[in-house]
Structure formats: structure tokens, C-alpha cells
Amino acid sequence: MLVCFTTSGDDLDAPFDARFGRAPKYLIYDTENDTFRMADNSGSAQASHGAGIQAAQAVANLGVKAVVTGHCGPKAFRALNAAGVDIYNTNAATVAEALEAFSTGALKPVGAPDVAGHWA
């Protein structure tokens, strides 16, 4: 399964970014092969409007089935939900810490957005 982690860095030791739509990058982790690749989100991150929706569409197009982030707004939540992508929230310090929490089942899918629209 492909899992998206929000980050500002380029590897598992990178800082975890709490923002879904405005995170500069996504680490896409393949749980079956224990490999990852990076996806750039600079276009959505710098958008004046619609960052969450644009990011959700981009992530869904990558075949991701789960997103691990700190916060997810209502429009991004609806777009991810419509694409069949589960959302998990964490306050992890690094991507590796978030991956460990996800892998051990410490995180549970959220059923609603946890911040208002236009949250920065």
C-alpha cells in the first residue's frame, strides 16, 4: 500500500510537516516493498486558494491509499475521502516517527477534518 507523509525534507529522518495542503513535499512510502519516493507539492503549497484540493487530487493520482499528516482541512478531507484515501493525524517530529506510529497501528483513521478551511 502507498502511504503519503507530509514533510519538508527528502528522507525518513526529515521533519514531519503538520500541514497537508501546504506541505512542501510528500514522502510516498510503499509498505509492501519498504521503499519510498518523493513528490513535490510546491505548486499547491504556494497557491493562494485551493491548496488542499489540489494536493488531494495530486496525492490520489499517485495511487496513495492513506495520508499521514498533522492536520487536514474540510475541502482536502472531502476530496481525499471521495478518492478513497484514509486520513491519519499525528504530531510526530519526523517522518520516521510518523511511519512507526502508522505501521504499529497507533494511528486510527479520522472521520472529519480537524481544522477550518484556509488554516495555515
C-alpha positions as CSV (number, residue, x, y, z in Angstrom):
1,M,0.0,0.0,0.0
2,L,1.2,3.5,-0.7
3,V,1.1,5.9,2.2
4,C,1.7,9.7,1.9
5,F,3.6,11.5,4.7
6,T,3.7,15.3,4.8
7,T,7.3,16.7,5.1
8,S,9.7,19.5,4.2
9,G,12.6,17.1,3.7
10,D,13.8,14.3,1.4
11,D,14.1,11.2,3.6
12,L,12.7,9.3,6.6
13,D,14.7,11.5,9.1
14,A,13.2,14.7,7.7
15,P,10.9,16.9,9.8
16,F,7.2,15.9,9.6
17,D,5.1,18.8,8.4
18,A,1.7,19.3,10.1
19,R,0.1,20.9,7.1
20,F,-1.4,18.7,4.4
21,G,-2.2,21.1,1.5
22,R,0.7,23.4,2.2
23,A,3.4,20.8,3.0
24,P,6.3,21.4,0.5
25,K,6.8,17.7,-0.1
26,Y,5.3,14.3,0.3
27,L,7.2,11.2,1.1
28,I,5.3,8.3,-0.6
29,Y,6.1,5.1,1.3
30,D,5.4,1.7,-0.2
31,T,4.6,-0.6,2.7
32,E,4.9,-3.8,0.6
33,N,8.4,-3.1,-0.6
34,D,9.7,-0.8,2.3
35,T,10.8,1.8,-0.3
36,F,9.8,5.4,-0.7
37,R,9.9,8.2,-3.3
38,M,9.4,11.9,-3.0
39,A,6.7,14.0,-4.5
40,D,6.9,17.8,-4.8
41,N,4.0,19.9,-3.6
42,S,5.4,23.3,-4.1
43,G,2.7,24.3,-6.6
44,S,-0.1,23.6,-4.2
45,A,1.9,24.8,-1.2
46,Q,2.2,28.3,-2.7
47,A,-1.3,28.5,-4.2
48,S,-3.4,31.4,-2.9
49,H,-6.6,29.3,-2.9
50,G,-7.4,25.6,-3.2
51,A,-4.1,24.2,-1.9
52,G,-5.8,21.4,-0.1
53,I,-8.0,20.3,-3.0
54,Q,-5.0,20.5,-5.5
55,A,-2.8,18.5,-3.1
56,A,-5.6,15.9,-2.5
57,Q,-6.0,15.4,-6.3
58,A,-2.3,15.0,-6.8
59,V,-1.9,12.5,-4.0
60,A,-4.9,10.5,-5.2
61,N,-3.4,10.4,-8.7
62,L,-0.2,8.9,-7.2
63,G,-2.3,5.8,-6.1
64,V,-1.9,6.6,-2.4
65,K,-4.4,4.9,-0.1
66,A,-3.6,6.7,3.2
67,V,-2.3,10.1,4.2
68,V,-0.5,10.7,7.4
69,T,-0.4,14.4,8.3
70,G,-0.8,16.7,11.3
71,H,-4.0,18.5,10.1
72,C,-6.4,18.3,7.2
73,G,-9.0,20.9,6.3
74,P,-12.6,20.3,5.1
75,K,-12.1,20.6,1.4
76,A,-9.0,18.4,1.3
77,F,-10.7,15.9,3.6
78,R,-13.7,15.7,1.3
79,A,-11.5,15.3,-1.8
80,L,-9.3,12.6,-0.2
81,N,-12.4,10.8,1.2
82,A,-14.1,10.9,-2.3
83,A,-10.9,9.3,-3.7
84,G,-11.0,6.5,-1.2
85,V,-7.9,7.8,0.7
86,D,-7.9,7.3,4.5
87,I,-6.5,10.2,6.6
88,Y,-4.5,9.8,9.8
89,N,-3.4,12.6,12.1
90,T,-0.2,12.7,14.2
91,N,2.1,15.2,15.9
92,A,5.2,13.2,15.1
93,A,8.5,15.1,14.9
94,T,9.9,13.2,11.9
95,V,8.6,11.1,9.0
96,A,10.2,8.0,10.6
97,E,8.3,8.6,13.8
98,A,5.1,9.0,11.9
99,L,5.8,5.9,9.9
100,E,6.4,3.9,13.1
101,A,3.1,5.1,14.6
102,F,1.3,4.2,11.4
103,S,3.0,0.8,11.0
104,T,2.3,-0.3,14.6
105,G,-1.4,0.7,14.4
106,A,-1.0,3.5,16.9
107,L,-2.9,5.8,14.4
108,K,-6.5,5.5,13.6
109,P,-8.3,7.0,10.5
110,V,-10.0,10.2,11.3
111,G,-13.7,10.7,10.4
112,A,-13.7,14.5,10.0
113,P,-11.4,17.5,9.2
114,D,-9.7,18.8,12.3
115,V,-9.1,22.4,11.2
116,A,-11.1,25.1,9.4
117,G,-10.6,26.0,5.8
118,H,-7.6,28.3,5.0
119,W,-5.7,27.0,8.0
120,A,-2.0,27.9,7.8
